[in-house]
Structures are given as structure tokens and as C-alpha cells.
Amino acid sequence: MKHDPLSDQEQQMLDVLHEWPEHPHAQLVIELRDGGWEIAMTITINGEQRSVHGVGPSFNEAWHNMNPTEA
């Protein structure tokens, strides 16, 4: 089966997931609803919880639009 090359955003997500074993309480939620993508990620680093959130009409745009949010 032939696969399209990964986008930069898809590769970035895989890179983040590769590091997650070091952060056992990390959470990633990806939703596709009504044609729009929503991505929320929460991770605890050095006891501090950090969250980012992004939305867009495609996965790539939602990932690109991710900004810090209040945890």
C-alpha cells in the first residue's frame, strides 16, 4: 500500500508522541466534527501542566494554529 509523504505537521505530532513515554500523564485529543478539526494537548513538565489547543479546516491547519491555553 502506497502512502502519501507526511506533512510537516504530521511529522511534528509523531515527534511529540515519540517523547511521551517520559511524560506518563500527557493527553492528546484530536476531533473531526462538521468538517473542522480540533486538537487539544496537555502535558505536565517539571510539575507544571501545559496545554495547547488549535482548530482549523484541516489537521495541518489545526496543528499549525495550536496556541497555549489555561490548564
PABA-709653 format. One record per residue: residue number from 1; y, x, z of N, C-alpha, C, O, CB in turn. Coordinates in steps of 0.2 Angstrom, whole numbers, plus 5000, padded with zeros to 4 digits. Each point is the difference from the previous one (the first is absolute). Glycine has a CB too. Layout:
<recs>
<rec k="NUM" n_y="Y" n_x="X" n_z="Z" ca_y="Y" ca_x="X" ca_z="Z" c_y="Y" c_x="X" c_z="Z" o_y="Y" o_x="X" o_z="Z" cb_y="Y" cb_x="X" cb_z="Z"/>
...
</recs>
This chain:
<recs>
<rec k="1" n_y="4994" n_x="5004" n_z="5000" ca_y="5006" ca_x="4996" ca_z="5000" c_y="5006" c_x="5004" c_z="5000" o_y="5001" o_x="5005" o_z="5004" cb_y="4993" cb_x="4986" cb_z="5002"/>
<rec k="2" n_y="5011" n_x="5008" n_z="4989" ca_y="5006" ca_x="5004" ca_z="5000" c_y="5005" c_x="4997" c_z="5004" o_y="5001" o_x="4994" o_z="5000" cb_y="4996" cb_x="5009" cb_z="4989"/>
<rec k="3" n_y="5007" n_x="5001" n_z="5015" ca_y="5005" ca_x="4998" ca_z="5004" c_y="5007" c_x="5003" c_z="4998" o_y="5000" o_x="5005" o_z="4998" cb_y="4992" cb_x="4994" cb_z="5012"/>
<rec k="4" n_y="5013" n_x="4997" n_z="4991" ca_y="5007" ca_x="5002" ca_z="4998" c_y="5002" c_x="5006" c_z="5005" o_y="4997" o_x="4999" o_z="5006" cb_y="5006" cb_x="4990" cb_z="4989"/>
<rec k="5" n_y="5001" n_x="5016" n_z="5003" ca_y="5002" ca_x="5005" ca_z="5005" c_y="5004" c_x="4996" c_z="5006" o_y="5003" o_x="4995" o_z="4999" cb_y="4997" cb_x="5014" cb_z="4992"/>
<rec k="6" n_y="4999" n_x="4994" n_z="5015" ca_y="5004" ca_x="4997" ca_z="5006" c_y="5008" c_x="5001" c_z="4999" o_y="5002" o_x="5005" o_z="4997" cb_y="4988" cb_x="4998" cb_z="5010"/>
<rec k="7" n_y="5013" n_x="4992" n_z="4995" ca_y="5008" ca_x="5001" ca_z="5000" c_y="5002" c_x="5005" c_z="5006" o_y="4995" o_x="5001" o_z="5004" cb_y="5006" cb_x="4987" cb_z="4991"/>
<rec k="8" n_y="5005" n_x="5014" n_z="5005" ca_y="5002" ca_x="5004" ca_z="5005" c_y="5000" c_x="4996" c_z="5007" o_y="4998" o_x="5003" o_z="5005" cb_y="5009" cb_x="5003" cb_z="4987"/>
<rec k="9" n_y="4994" n_x="4988" n_z="5008" ca_y="5000" ca_x="4996" ca_z="5006" c_y="4993" c_x="4999" c_z="5002" o_y="4998" o_x="5000" o_z="5006" cb_y="5012" cb_x="4994" cb_z="4991"/>
<rec k="10" n_y="4985" n_x="5005" n_z="4999" ca_y="4993" ca_x="4999" ca_z="5002" c_y="4997" c_x="5007" c_z="5003" o_y="4997" o_x="5000" o_z="5005" cb_y="5002" cb_x="4991" cb_z="4986"/>
<rec k="11" n_y="5003" n_x="5015" n_z="5006" ca_y="4998" ca_x="5006" ca_z="5002" c_y="5003" c_x="5001" c_z="5007" o_y="4997" o_x="5003" o_z="5005" cb_y="5002" cb_x="5002" cb_z="4984"/>
<rec k="12" n_y="5008" n_x="4993" n_z="5012" ca_y="5003" ca_x="5001" ca_z="5007" c_y="4996" c_x="4996" c_z="5005" o_y="4999" o_x="5002" o_z="5006" cb_y="5012" cb_x="5000" cb_z="4988"/>
<rec k="13" n_y="4987" n_x="4992" n_z="5004" ca_y="4996" ca_x="4996" ca_z="5005" c_y="4994" c_x="5003" c_z="5002" o_y="4998" o_x="5000" o_z="5006" cb_y="5007" cb_x="4990" cb_z="4989"/>
<rec k="14" n_y="4991" n_x="5013" n_z="5000" ca_y="4994" ca_x="5003" ca_z="5001" c_y="5001" c_x="5006" c_z="5005" o_y="4996" o_x="5002" o_z="5004" cb_y="4999" cb_x="4994" cb_z="4985"/>
<rec k="15" n_y="5010" n_x="5008" n_z="5010" ca_y="5002" ca_x="5006" ca_z="5004" c_y="5001" c_x="4998" c_z="5007" o_y="4998" o_x="5003" o_z="5005" cb_y="5007" cb_x="5002" cb_z="4985"/>
<rec k="16" n_y="4999" n_x="4989" n_z="5011" ca_y="5001" ca_x="4998" ca_z="5007" c_y="4993" c_x="4998" c_z="5003" o_y="4999" o_x="5002" o_z="5006" cb_y="5013" cb_x="4994" cb_z="4991"/>
<rec k="17" n_y="4984" n_x="5000" n_z="4999" ca_y="4994" ca_x="4998" ca_z="5003" c_y="4995" c_x="5006" c_z="5002" o_y="4996" o_x="4999" o_z="5005" cb_y="5005" cb_x="4990" cb_z="4988"/>
<rec k="18" n_y="5000" n_x="5016" n_z="5003" ca_y="4996" ca_x="5006" ca_z="5001" c_y="5001" c_x="5003" c_z="5007" o_y="4996" o_x="5003" o_z="5003" cb_y="5004" cb_x="4999" cb_z="4985"/>
<rec k="19" n_y="5006" n_x="4998" n_z="5014" ca_y="5003" ca_x="5002" ca_z="5007" c_y="4998" c_x="4996" c_z="5006" o_y="5001" o_x="5002" o_z="5005" cb_y="5008" cb_x="5004" cb_z="4989"/>
<rec k="20" n_y="4989" n_x="4987" n_z="5004" ca_y="5000" ca_x="4995" ca_z="5006" c_y="4994" c_x="5002" c_z="5005" o_y="5001" o_x="4997" o_z="5006" cb_y="5003" cb_x="4995" cb_z="4986"/>
<rec k="21" n_y="4991" n_x="5011" n_z="5007" ca_y="4995" ca_x="5002" ca_z="5005" c_y="5004" c_x="5003" c_z="5006" o_y="4997" o_x="4999" o_z="5006" cb_y="4994" cb_x="5002" cb_z="4986"/>
<rec k="22" n_y="5014" n_x="5002" n_z="5007" ca_y="5004" ca_x="5003" ca_z="5006" c_y="5004" c_x="4995" c_z="5004" o_y="5003" o_x="5002" o_z="5005" cb_y="4998" cb_x="5009" cb_z="4988"/>
<rec k="23" n_y="5000" n_x="4983" n_z="5004" ca_y="5004" ca_x="4995" ca_z="5003" c_y="4995" c_x="4993" c_z="5000" o_y="5001" o_x="4996" o_z="4996" cb_y="5010" cb_x="5009" cb_z="5000"/>
<rec k="24" n_y="4985" n_x="4995" n_z="5009" ca_y="4995" ca_x="4994" ca_z="5001" c_y="5003" c_x="4993" c_z="5000" o_y="4997" o_x="4995" o_z="4999" cb_y="4996" cb_x="5013" cb_z="5006"/>
<rec k="25" n_y="5014" n_x="4992" n_z="4997" ca_y="5003" ca_x="4993" ca_z="5001" c_y="5004" c_x="4998" c_z="4994" o_y="5005" o_x="4996" o_z="5001" cb_y="4995" cb_x="5006" cb_z="5011"/>
<rec k="26" n_y="4999" n_x="5002" n_z="4982" ca_y="5005" ca_x="4998" ca_z="4994" c_y="4997" c_x="4994" c_z="4997" o_y="4994" o_x="4998" o_z="5001" cb_y="5008" cb_x="5014" cb_z="4997"/>
<rec k="27" n_y="5003" n_x="4984" n_z="4999" ca_y="4998" ca_x="4994" ca_z="4997" c_y="5004" c_x="4999" c_z="4993" o_y="5006" o_x="5002" o_z="5000" cb_y="4992" cb_x="4993" cb_z="5011"/>
<rec k="28" n_y="4999" n_x="5003" n_z="4984" ca_y="5002" ca_x="4999" ca_z="4993" c_y="4999" c_x="4993" c_z="4998" o_y="4994" o_x="4999" o_z="5000" cb_y="5005" cb_x="5014" cb_z="4997"/>
<rec k="29" n_y="5006" n_x="4983" n_z="5001" ca_y="4998" ca_x="4993" ca_z="4998" c_y="5004" c_x="5000" c_z="4993" o_y="5006" o_x="5001" o_z="4999" cb_y="4993" cb_x="4994" cb_z="5013"/>
<rec k="30" n_y="4997" n_x="5003" n_z="4983" ca_y="5002" ca_x="4999" ca_z="4993" c_y="4998" c_x="4993" c_z="4998" o_y="4995" o_x="4998" o_z="5000" cb_y="5004" cb_x="5014" cb_z="4997"/>
<rec k="31" n_y="5007" n_x="4984" n_z="5001" ca_y="4999" ca_x="4993" ca_z="4998" c_y="5003" c_x="4999" c_z="4993" o_y="5005" o_x="5003" o_z="4999" cb_y="4995" cb_x="4994" cb_z="5014"/>
<rec k="32" n_y="4996" n_x="4999" n_z="4984" ca_y="5003" ca_x="4998" ca_z="4993" c_y="5000" c_x="4992" c_z="5001" o_y="4995" o_x="4997" o_z="5000" cb_y="5000" cb_x="5013" cb_z="4993"/>
<rec k="33" n_y="5011" n_x="4987" n_z="5007" ca_y="5001" ca_x="4993" ca_z="5000" c_y="5005" c_x="4998" c_z="4995" o_y="5005" o_x="5003" o_z="5000" cb_y="4992" cb_x="4997" cb_z="5012"/>
<rec k="34" n_y="5001" n_x="4994" n_z="4985" ca_y="5005" ca_x="4997" ca_z="4995" c_y="5003" c_x="5006" c_z="4995" o_y="5006" o_x="4999" o_z="4998" cb_y="4997" cb_x="4992" cb_z="5011"/>
<rec k="35" n_y="4993" n_x="5013" n_z="4989" ca_y="5002" ca_x="5005" ca_z="4995" c_y="5004" c_x="5006" c_z="5003" o_y="5003" o_x="5004" o_z="4996" cb_y="4997" cb_x="4987" cb_z="4996"/>
<rec k="36" n_y="5001" n_x="5009" n_z="5015" ca_y="5004" ca_x="5006" ca_z="5003" c_y="4996" c_x="5004" c_z="5005" o_y="4995" o_x="4997" o_z="5003" cb_y="5015" cb_x="4996" cb_z="4996"/>
<rec k="37" n_y="4991" n_x="5013" n_z="5001" ca_y="4997" ca_x="5004" ca_z="5005" c_y="5004" c_x="5002" c_z="5006" o_y="5006" o_x="5000" o_z="5000" cb_y="4988" cb_x="5005" cb_z="4990"/>
<rec k="38" n_y="5002" n_x="4995" n_z="5016" ca_y="5003" ca_x="5002" ca_z="5006" c_y="4996" c_x="5005" c_z="5004" o_y="4994" o_x="4999" o_z="5000" cb_y="5011" cb_x="4989" cb_z="5001"/>
<rec k="39" n_y="4998" n_x="5017" n_z="5001" ca_y="4996" ca_x="5006" ca_z="5003" c_y="5003" c_x="5001" c_z="5007" o_y="5006" o_x="5001" o_z="5000" cb_y="4991" cb_x="5004" cb_z="4989"/>
<rec k="40" n_y="4999" n_x="4995" n_z="5016" ca_y="5002" ca_x="5002" ca_z="5007" c_y="4996" c_x="5005" c_z="5003" o_y="4994" o_x="5000" o_z="4999" cb_y="5011" cb_x="4988" cb_z="5002"/>
<rec k="41" n_y="4998" n_x="5017" n_z="5001" ca_y="4996" ca_x="5006" ca_z="5003" c_y="5003" c_x="5002" c_z="5007" o_y="5006" o_x="5000" o_z="5001" cb_y="4991" cb_x="5004" cb_z="4988"/>
<rec k="42" n_y="4998" n_x="4996" n_z="5016" ca_y="5002" ca_x="5002" ca_z="5007" c_y="4996" c_x="5006" c_z="5002" o_y="4994" o_x="5000" o_z="4999" cb_y="5009" cb_x="4988" cb_z="5004"/>
<rec k="43" n_y="5000" n_x="5017" n_z="5000" ca_y="4996" ca_x="5006" ca_z="5002" c_y="5003" c_x="5002" c_z="5007" o_y="5006" o_x="5000" o_z="5000" cb_y="4991" cb_x="5003" cb_z="4988"/>
<rec k="44" n_y="4999" n_x="5000" n_z="5016" ca_y="5003" ca_x="5003" ca_z="5006" c_y="5000" c_x="5007" c_z="5000" o_y="4994" o_x="5003" o_z="4999" cb_y="5002" cb_x="4987" cb_z="5008"/>
<rec k="45" n_y="5009" n_x="5014" n_z="4994" ca_y="5001" ca_x="5007" ca_z="4999" c_y="5003" c_x="5003" c_z="5007" o_y="5006" o_x="4998" o_z="5001" cb_y="4994" cb_x="5001" cb_z="4986"/>
<rec k="46" n_y="4997" n_x="5005" n_z="5016" ca_y="5002" ca_x="5003" ca_z="5007" c_y="5003" c_x="4994" c_z="5004" o_y="5005" o_x="5001" o_z="5003" cb_y="4998" cb_x="5009" cb_z="4991"/>
<rec k="47" n_y="4993" n_x="4985" n_z="5007" ca_y="5001" ca_x="4994" ca_z="5004" c_y="5005" c_x="4995" c_z="4998" o_y="5002" o_x="4996" o_z="5003" cb_y="4995" cb_x="5012" cb_z="5006"/>
<rec k="48" n_y="5006" n_x="4994" n_z="4985" ca_y="5006" ca_x="4995" ca_z="4997" c_y="4997" c_x="4996" c_z="4994" o_y="4997" o_x="5003" o_z="4996" cb_y="5012" cb_x="5006" cb_z="5008"/>
<rec k="49" n_y="4992" n_x="4985" n_z="4997" ca_y="4997" ca_x="4996" ca_z="4994" c_y="5006" c_x="4999" c_z="4995" o_y="5006" o_x="4999" o_z="5001" cb_y="4987" cb_x="4994" cb_z="5007"/>
<rec k="50" n_y="5004" n_x="5008" n_z="4986" ca_y="5005" ca_x="5000" ca_z="4994" c_y="4997" c_x="4995" c_z="4995" o_y="4994" o_x="5000" o_z="4999" cb_y="5010" cb_x="5012" cb_z="5003"/>
<rec k="51" n_y="5000" n_x="4984" n_z="4995" ca_y="4998" ca_x="4995" ca_z="4995" c_y="5005" c_x="5001" c_z="4994" o_y="5006" o_x="5001" o_z="5000" cb_y="4990" cb_x="4991" cb_z="5009"/>
<rec k="52" n_y="5001" n_x="5006" n_z="4985" ca_y="5003" ca_x="5000" ca_z="4994" c_y="4998" c_x="4993" c_z="4996" o_y="4994" o_x="4998" o_z="5002" cb_y="5007" cb_x="5015" cb_z="4997"/>
<rec k="53" n_y="5003" n_x="4985" n_z="4997" ca_y="4999" ca_x="4993" ca_z="4997" c_y="5003" c_x="5001" c_z="4993" o_y="5006" o_x="5002" o_z="4999" cb_y="4994" cb_x="4991" cb_z="5012"/>
<rec k="54" n_y="4997" n_x="5004" n_z="4984" ca_y="5003" ca_x="5000" ca_z="4993" c_y="4997" c_x="4994" c_z="4996" o_y="4994" o_x="4997" o_z="5001" cb_y="5007" cb_x="5015" cb_z="4999"/>
<rec k="55" n_y="5003" n_x="4985" n_z="4996" ca_y="4998" ca_x="4994" ca_z="4996" c_y="5002" c_x="5002" c_z="4993" o_y="5005" o_x="5004" o_z="4998" cb_y="4996" cb_x="4988" cb_z="5011"/>
<rec k="56" n_y="4996" n_x="5005" n_z="4986" ca_y="5002" ca_x="5001" ca_z="4993" c_y="4995" c_x="4996" c_z="4995" o_y="4995" o_x="4997" o_z="5003" cb_y="5010" cb_x="5014" cb_z="5000"/>
<rec k="57" n_y="4997" n_x="4988" n_z="4991" ca_y="4996" ca_x="4997" ca_z="4995" c_y="4993" c_x="5003" c_z="4998" o_y="4996" o_x="4997" o_z="4997" cb_y="5015" cb_x="4998" cb_z="4999"/>
<rec k="58" n_y="4989" n_x="5012" n_z="5006" ca_y="4994" ca_x="5004" ca_z="4999" c_y="4998" c_x="5004" c_z="5006" o_y="5004" o_x="5001" o_z="5004" cb_y="4999" cb_x="4999" cb_z="4983"/>
<rec k="59" n_y="4991" n_x="5002" n_z="5013" ca_y="4998" ca_x="5005" ca_z="5006" c_y="5005" c_x="5006" c_z="5000" o_y="5003" o_x="5002" o_z="5005" cb_y="4985" cb_x="4994" cb_z="4994"/>
<rec k="60" n_y="5013" n_x="5007" n_z="4995" ca_y="5004" ca_x="5006" ca_z="4999" c_y="5007" c_x="4999" c_z="5003" o_y="5003" o_x="5004" o_z="5004" cb_y="4990" cb_x="4999" cb_z="4986"/>
<rec k="61" n_y="5010" n_x="4991" n_z="5008" ca_y="5007" ca_x="4999" ca_z="5002" c_y="5000" c_x="4998" c_z="5008" o_y="5005" o_x="5002" o_z="5003" cb_y="4998" cb_x="4994" cb_z="4986"/>
<rec k="62" n_y="4992" n_x="5000" n_z="5013" ca_y="5000" ca_x="4999" ca_z="5008" c_y="4999" c_x="5007" c_z="5004" o_y="5003" o_x="5000" o_z="5005" cb_y="4992" cb_x="4988" cb_z="4992"/>
<rec k="63" n_y="5001" n_x="5016" n_z="5000" ca_y="4999" ca_x="5006" ca_z="5004" c_y="5006" c_x="5004" c_z="4999" o_y="5002" o_x="5003" o_z="5005" cb_y="4986" cb_x="4998" cb_z="4992"/>
<rec k="64" n_y="5016" n_x="5000" n_z="4998" ca_y="5006" ca_x="5003" ca_z="4999" c_y="5005" c_x="4997" c_z="5004" o_y="5005" o_x="5004" o_z="5002" cb_y="4992" cb_x="4999" cb_z="4986"/>
<rec k="65" n_y="5003" n_x="4991" n_z="5013" ca_y="5005" ca_x="4997" ca_z="5004" c_y="4999" c_x="5000" c_z="5008" o_y="5004" o_x="4997" o_z="5004" cb_y="4998" cb_x="4995" cb_z="4986"/>
<rec k="66" n_y="4993" n_x="5011" n_z="5012" ca_y="4998" ca_x="5000" ca_z="5007" c_y="5006" c_x="5004" c_z="5004" o_y="5002" o_x="5005" o_z="4998" cb_y="4986" cb_x="4995" cb_z="4999"/>
<rec k="67" n_y="5014" n_x="4996" n_z="5008" ca_y="5005" ca_x="5003" ca_z="5005" c_y="4998" c_x="4999" c_z="5007" o_y="4996" o_x="4995" o_z="5002" cb_y="5013" cb_x="5002" cb_z="4990"/>
<rec k="68" n_y="4994" n_x="5007" n_z="5013" ca_y="4998" ca_x="4999" ca_z="5007" c_y="5002" c_x="4993" c_z="5002" o_y="5005" o_x="4998" o_z="4998" cb_y="4996" cb_x="5015" cb_z="5004"/>
<rec k="69" n_y="4995" n_x="4985" n_z="5003" ca_y="5001" ca_x="4993" ca_z="5003" c_y="5000" c_x="5001" c_z="5007" o_y="4997" o_x="5005" o_z="5003" cb_y="4999" cb_x="4989" cb_z="4988"/>
<rec k="70" n_y="5006" n_x="5002" n_z="5013" ca_y="4999" ca_x="5000" ca_z="5008" c_y="4993" c_x="4998" c_z="5001" o_y="4998" o_x="4995" o_z="4998" cb_y="5014" cb_x="5002" cb_z="5004"/>
<rec k="71" n_y="4985" n_x="5007" n_z="5002" ca_y="4993" ca_x="4998" ca_z="5002" c_y="5000" c_x="4995" c_z="5005" o_y="4994" o_x="4998" o_z="5003" cb_y="5003" cb_x="5014" cb_z="4995"/>
</recs>
